[in-house]
Amino acid sequence: MRINPKELAVVNFIDQFQPVHYVDIQKEFKVSKPTVAKYLRNISENIEQISNHKVQLIRSKRSGIYFIGNTKIIAEILANYSKKWFPASPKDRQIYIVASLIFKNGLDTVAKFSNKLFVSRRTVEHDLKKVRKFIQENGGQLSNHNGILKITLPEKLKYPFMINIIHQYWGQQLRVSNKHNVTLPPVLKNFFNENTVRQIFKIVDQFLTDNYLQANDYEYESLIIYLVLQISTGTNSLQTLADFDDKEKETTELFKLFQNKLGFKFSNEQLIYLNNLITLIKTENDTQKITDNPKLKERIISYLNNYDNRLINGLVQHLSGTIHRYKLGIKAINPYTLQIKQNFPLAFDQALDLGQKLSQDYKLQLDDNESAFIALYFQSFIERQQNNNPKIKVAIVCNTGLGTARLLEERLRQKMSNIIQITRILVAHDINHLNLYEDFIISTIPLENLPIPYILSSPFLTVEDEDQIKQMIIQIQKQHYQKNIFTSLIREDLIFILQDKSNMKKILTSIGLKLQTKGLVKDNYGNSLIKREQISSTAVNKIALPHADPLLVKTPFIALIISPIGITWGQNTVNIAFIMGLNDSIKKQLRPIYHSLNEIISNPLLIKKNISSSSSYDILNHIKKGSAD
């Protein structure tokens, strides 16, 4: 059968709506006329062969495209072959190419992949660009020697690389798989046997239960994947169980389980890596060992200016596991990295900075996935600090007697003691002679000419009164939180609107020099911006938040770059970039600044309005309005 799934869909379309014309197929499948012609040639040749010449495809300029003969056979063909999965999407093709090269199934040239996948050589070559980048990001190289494709990896990265590949593709379905029900992505069914995978789940579950071990999702999945890979690609070793340094007794037990249940023996090389995985799981099970890491704790504390015990303990526990994983070459997979980078830029940058400092101590390099996990600990700390903000100060005014005032006071304490502090009870005629330091007043009588806001409330505190008070509290909290610090850092002359194409390095170098001319930054600011972006790009969803070493900032500022046609920003295209020129002089205001920033970048209408605007004045007004809303 040489009709691929795309062509089967065309067969089905013709069969349902015949006669059809070229333009109908082009419109339905969004392909060019030459592509339609290619489909029809292949369908015509194969449909006759499959049907023993009982069905024929007619292609007529006048009467159109249709089948003649025993057309009932077409339904049988569609029923028989439409169930067969085929790597048609770019992602499926790319993982199929990688898996084929890993498992060495005979596909190792562009021509062979083109023939197997029913796509042009050009399509395969385009897929190979993505495959090559993916392999490089995971420590390997894709070589092409005399047309033969080959993945080359350092020996120590061989297993981590394969685990990472399968992890990224199998991930979600692996989490819902178990010894009773294995859910394999269709592409992996070409390489793994579901019955064997089911047995591996059963063996691993028995092993963990018998040894009173608990593995987190990532460790459990990595162990399953590693064992599946060995059964699927490894050679059954004739070696006896070897001794080596630091071998865990549990490794011996798992070795024997595999030998007894599946008749499979590991080689020494396979066994050593398996032992590393078991060591990682055992270490994570030893809570005392993983949290009692005085050297790591001391390092973390020395690198942070602001923290609490929960932050430190969380970081120590997480990073202890990270260091163990790094030694094994196992990378963390974080499905929420982009969202974390976009929604929690301050926390992500703190995580990135800590990772950079620890990398010198522990000879490790944390990628964006790992940094995003660490950012969650910083974000939790930030939110704890926000929750610890001083309460809103409120005075009560009541002229009907102290008893009525006490009733209102008590009801306020019962309902809102977590967010307001009742400072005092006043009478109306004294207000104009007092220094009112409160945030607002709750009064049982109308008041006039007050320097601070007030709410008119019943002493019985009705539901309507509560709603009014809560709205006032929200407004005041927002004022406390923002205090216009964000918009005060943006000036009209710091908004740069680009009309021509540009790239990240060029524009950051240019803007860096302009900021230096304005006296806002020191020498080398532009290079520092570029260096930070090369460590981890801040570009997400066409928005970037570049920033440099705070020591290079003389006066805090926020500059804005607008590019309607887009800036080439590494692997991304950026239409709007906020250059965050912040330093220690405003470190206490970083949270409100990033809060306001997040409100702006999370507002797609505001972003769209700014990108389409040609006036710096208008853009500044949009931002001020958006930040204040």
N, C-alpha and C positions, 0 to 999 in steps of 0.2 A: 504494500500500500504506500503510494508516494504522494497522496493528497494530504497536505498538512491541515491543521485545524482552521486556519483562515480560509483556505480553499473549500473546506467542508461547509463553512458558513455561507460561502458564495453559492455552493451547490444547493443548499437549503433555500436560499433566497430565490434562486432561479426556479426551483421546483414549486415554490409557493406562489410566485407572482408571474410566471412565464406567460407570454414572452416579455422579456425585459431588454433594456438597451444599455450600452456602455455608461451613459450618463446616470442611469438608475443605480448601477453598481458603484460608480464613483461617489455618488451622493450618499449612499447607504453606508459604505465602508470607509469613506473619506480617504480615498487613494487616487493616484494619478491614472490616466488612461493607459500608459505603458504597463503599470502594475496590474491593471485589470486584464490587459492582453496576456500578460505572463500567467496570471491565474487561470485564464480560460484555456490557454494552450495545454497547461499541465492537467487540468480537469478533463479536457477532451481526450488526451492520450490515455489517461488512467481509467476513466469511467468505462471506456469500451473494453479495456483489458479485464477489469474487475467483473464486468457484467457478461463476459464472454460474447461481446459484440451485440448484446441484446438491447443496449441503450446507447444513444449517440447524442452528442451535443451539437446543435445547429447554431451557427453564427452568421446571421444575414443582416446586411445593412438595412434592407427594406423591411423584413418581417421580424427582426430582432433576434434575441438569444433564447433558446429553449431546448428541451430534451424531447427526443422521439424514441419510440420503441416501448419496451416493457418498463414503464416508469415506476412501477411498484418496487422494482429492485432498488431504486434510489432511496426509498424509505428504509430498506434493509441495510443499505450501506451506511446511512446516517446513524441508524440505531447501533450498528456494530462498532463503528469507529469513533463516534462522538464521545463515547465514554472514556476513551484513552486520553490521559493527560498529556499535554505537550507544553514545553517551556516557551510560551509565546511572548510574554511580557519581557521588557528589558531586564528587570530584576531577576526573573526566573532564568533567563538565558545566561545572565552573568554568574549566578550561583552555580548553574549547571556547568559552565565552562571551568570555574574554579574547582568544583567537585571532580570533574572529569580529569583535570590535571593532577589533582591530589591522589585520586584512586587509580589513575593510569589505566583507563578503560579503552585505550587505543585511539582516543581523540586527542591529537596534539598538533594539528595544523589548522590554519585559517580555512583551507579548502575543506577539510573534514568536518569542521564545525558548521561551515556554510551548508554543506550537503546534509548533515544530520538535522540541523535546525530549520532548514528550508528558508533561509534568508540569504541575502547577498553577501559577498565578501566584505563589502563596504560596511554593512550592518555589523558583521562580526568584528571588524577592525574598530568600529566605534565602541562596541561592547568591551573590547580588550583595553581601551583607554581607561574605562571605569574600573575594570578588573585590575589593571596595573596599578592604578592609584590606591585601590583598596589593599592590595598586597603590600605595597610600600608602607602604608599606614600601619600595617601589622608586622613590620620588620623584615619583610621578604622582598624578593625581586622576581619579576616575570621576564625571562630571557627568551629571545627568538634567535636560535642559532641555525642558520641555513633552512629557515622556515619551520623548524621544530620548536614548539612552545614548551617551556619548562618553568616550574616554580622552584626557585632556589631560596633556601632558608638556612640561617645558622642552626646548628644541631639543637641547641638549647631552646630554640623557638618552634621546632617542628610540631610538637604536641600542642603547646599553647595556641599556635596559629590555627590548627585544625579545630580545636575546641572553640575558639573565638568565631570562626567562620560558621560552624554549625549552630552555635549559640545565637548568633544574630539572626539566623534564618529560621531556626526551629523554635526559638524563645517562647512565644505565647502558647503554642500548641504543646510544647514540652511541659509547661506548667500544669496543663490539664490532663497530661498522660499519666498512666500508672500501670501496675502489673495486670490490671483487668482490661484496660482500654488504652491502646497506644495510638496517638494521633500524629502521624507523620505528614509533613508538607509533601505534596505530590512529587516535587523534584527529588526529595530524598528517598522516595520509594524506588528510584532507579538504582540506589546504592545500598540501602539497608533492608534487611529482612524483618518484617513486623513481628513475626513469631519470636525471633531471636531477641529483638529489642524488648518484647514483653517479658521474656525470661530474665533478661538483665535487670529490669525493674524489680522483679520478684527477688532475685538474689541480693540486690543492693538493700532492699527494704528489710529482708531477713538479717543481713549483716549488721545494719545499723541498730535494729532492735536487739539482737543478741549481744551487742557490745555497748548498749545503753548510750549510743551516740546520737546527737541531733545535728543535722546539717542545715544551714540556711538554704534558701532556694538556689542561690548561685552555686554554692558548693555541691549541692545534690545534683543539680543539672550538669555541672562540669564533670562530676564523677560518672554519671550515666553516659554522657557524650564520649568521654575518654574510653570507657569500656566498650561502647558500641563501635567506636573507631577501631579498637584493637581486634575485635571479632570480625569486623567487616574488611579491614585492610591488612591486619597483621598476619604473620605466619605462625601457625601453631608450633610452639617451641618444644624441642625434645630435651631441653635442659631441666635439671632438677632445681628445686628451690635454692637459690643462692643466698649466701650471707653477705651483708655489706653493712657499712657503718650506719648507725641510727635507724636500723630497720625496726618498724613498729610490729608488735605481735599481731595487731589487727590486720596488717598487710598479709601476713602468713595465712590468717584465717580466710581472707577474701580470695587469696590464691587457691586455697584448697576447695573453697566453694565453687569456683569456676571450673576447677579440674573435675570435680565430682559431678556437677550439674550439666556442664557443657562440654566436658572433655577437652578444655582449652588450657594450655600452659603459657604463661608469660615468659618472654625473654628477660634477661637481666636488665636490659635497657628499659623495657616496658615496666618492669617491676619497680625500678628505682623511681620512675615518675609517678607510678601508682602510690608508692610509699609517701611521696611528697604530698599528694592530695590527701591521704589519710592523716598525715601530720598536720596539715592545715585544718582539717575538720576537728581533730583532737584539740588543737590549740584554741580554736574558737569555742570549744566546749568548756575549756578551763577558764571560767570567768575571772577567777582570782589572778591567774597568770596574765590574762590579756588586759586587765585593768590596772594591775600592779606593775607598771612599767615606768619606774622613776626617771630613767634617763629621757625617755620620750616625753613624759609629762613636763620635765624640767625644760626641755627644748621648746615645747609648745608655749609654755608660760613666758619664756624669755622673748618670744617673737610677737606676743600679743600685748596690746596696751590696755584693752578693756575686755573683761571676761567674768564669768561666774563659775562655780564648781561644776554645774551641769554641763556647761560648754566644754570645759577641760576634760571631764570624765568621758563625755561623748566622743570627743576628738581622739582621746587616747585609745578608747576601745575600737573605734573605726579604723584609725590609722595603724594600729597593731595588726589588724587583719590585712590591711592594704599592703603593709611591708611584707608579710608572709606571702600574699598572692603575687607580689611583684617578683619575689625571689623565684617563684615557680613560672614566671612569665605569663600568668593568667590576668587578663584584662577584665575590668568591670564593664558590664553592659548596663547603660542607664537610658531607658526609653524617654526620660523627661529632661534630658540635658538642655535642649533648645529652650524649652519653657522656663527652666530654672535660670538660664542665662538672661532671658528676656525679662522675666518677672522679678528676679532678685539680683540685679546687677551689682549692688553693693556687697551682698553676701558672697556672690560668685567671685568678685575681685578679691575679697578677703581670703577666700579659700585658695585662689590662685597664688596669692602672695605667700601664704603659709606653705603651700606646696613647693614653691620655688625655693624657699629657705630650707625646708626639710630635705629637699633633693640633694643639697650639698652635704648634709649630715649622713643620709642613708643611701646615697648613690642610686636614687630612683627618680623617675620622671613621670609625674602624674599627668594623665591626659584630661581632656574636658569632661569625660564621663565621670572619672574619679573626683575631679574638682567640683563637679555639680553635686555629687553626694555630700562632700564636705561642706558645700555651701548651705545645705539644709540645716546643719548644726548652727552655723552663723545666723541664718535667718530666724531660727527658733530663738536664739539669744536676743536678736534685735527685737523680736516681737515680745519677748518677756520684758525687755526694758521698756517698751511702749506701754505694756500693761502696768508697769510700775510707775508710770508718770504721776505727778501730783494730782490729787483730786481737784475738781472744779469747786472753787470757794463760793459759797452762797450765803447771803443774809436774808432773814425773814422780817418782813414788816407787817405788823398787825395792830390795829387800834381798838380792837374789841376786848382786850384783856389778855393777860399772860396765859390763861388756861387755853384759850383758842390758839394762841401762838404755839404752845407746847404740843397741842394735838396735831397741828400741821407739821411741827418739827418731828414728832414721833413717826408720823406716817411717811414723811420723807426718808427718815432713817431706815424704816422697814423696807421701803421700795427701792431706794437709790444710794444706800450707804457705801456701795462699792465704787461709786463714781463722783459723789458730791461730799463736800465737807461743810456742814452748817457752822458758820463762824460766830454768829450772834443774832439776837432778836432786837429789832429797832422799832422805834415809833416814828410816824411820818414827819412830825414837826422837827425832829432832830436831824433828819437826813442831810439837809442843806448845810449843816454846820460840821459835818463829820467828814473825815478822809475815808472815802469808800475804796478799800483795796480789794473788795470781792470781785468776782467775775460777772455776777449778775445778782439781781434781787428777786425774791418771790414774795409778792405782796397780796394781802387780802383786800386791799383798797386801791383805787386808781392813783397813780403818781404822775408827776410832771417834772420836766426840766432836770432829769437825772443824767449824770455823766456816764453812767453804765446802764446796760439793758435791764429790763425787769419783765416779769411774767405776772399777770393777774390770775390768782388762783383762789379757789374755795378753800376754807380751812379743812374741809373734809377730803380734799385731794381726789377729785373725780378722775375718771379715765381720760377725759378731755384735757384736764389739767396736766396729767402725767405726760400725755403726748406733746403738749406745748413745751413742757420743761425738757423733755428728751430732745426735741428739735433744737432748743436753745443750747443744750449741752453739746450736741453734735457740731453746731456752728462754732462754738467757742473752742472746742477741741481742735477743730480744723484750723482756726486762727492761731492757736498755740503751736500747732504742729508745723504749719507752713511759714507764717509770718512773712510771706512774700519774699523769702530768701532766694527761692529759685529764680523768679523773674528779675530780682535785683542784680543777678549775676549775668543776665543777657542784655547786651546793648545792641542797638541798631547797627553800629559799625562792626559788630562781631557776627553778623549774618552774611554769609557768602553764597550768592546764587550763581551756579555754574550753567553756562549755555553750551559748552563744548564737552566732548567726551574726555574722560580722564580716568586715571587709575589711582588706587589707594596711595602708593608711594609718592607719586607726583603731587597729588593734592595735599597730603599731609606735610610734605616738605615745604610746599608753597605757603600753606596756612601757618605753619610753624614759624617761618620767616616774618610773616605779617604780624603775628602775635608778638614776636621778639621786637619788631620795630615799634609797636605800641607800648613796649615796656612791661608787658604782662608776664613774659617768660624769659628764661635764661637761654644761653647758647645751647644748641643740640636738642631743643625741645621736639622739633619735627622728627629727628632720628629716634628719639625715645618713644614717640607715638607709634612709629613704624615697628620698632622692636617689640613693643607690648602686643601689637596686633599679630605679629608673627608667632608669639608664644601661644596665644589663643585668640582667634578672631572674635570681636564683639558684635559682628554682623549677624542679625537675625531678622528674617522677614523684611528685608530691604531697609532696615534701620541699623545704624552702628553707633556705638558709644565709646569712641577711642579716648584714651587718657594716657598720660605719661607719668614719669617719676614725679611725685609731689614736690620734691626738693627743687625741681626746675621751674616751679610756679612762683612768681614774685607776688602777684595779686590775683586772688581767686576770680574766675570767670567761667562762663559757659559760652562757647562759640557754636554756631549752627551752620552746617553746609547743606545746601539744597541743590539737588541735581535732577531735574525732570527726566532726563534721558538715562540717568543712572551712572554710577561710578563702579568700575570693575574693582571688586574688593576681595582679592583672593579668589575663592571659588564662588563668590556671591556677587550680586549686583545690589548696590545701595543707592537709595534715592534721598535719604536724609541721615545726617550724622550729627550727633551732639558731641562736641569736644569738651570733655569734663576737666576743666582746669582748676582742680581743687587741691588745697594743701592743708596742713595741720591747723592753720589759723581758724578754720571753720569746721574742724572735725566734730564738734558737738552738734553741728547742724546738718551733718551728712544724711541722717535719716529723713528729715523733712525734704531735703533737696531731692533725694532719690524717690521719695514718695510722690512728689510733684512730677518728677520725670516719668515715673511709671504711669501716672494718670494720663499724661500726654501721649506717650507711645502706645498706650492701650486704647486710645481713641482714634479709630480708623478714619472717621470723618475729618477730625482735626488734622491728622497727618496728610490726608489727601488734599485738604484745603491749602496746607503749607506748601506741598510739593508743586501745586498748580499756580501758586502765587508768584508774581514777578516783582513784588515790592517788599523790601526789608521792613519797612514801616508796617505794612499789613501783616506780615508774618509775626512780628513782635507783638502786635495787638492780638492776633489769634492765640498766641501762646499765653499772653497775660490773661486773656478771657478764659482759655481752656484750663489754666492753672487755678483760676479763682472760682470756676463753676463747681 
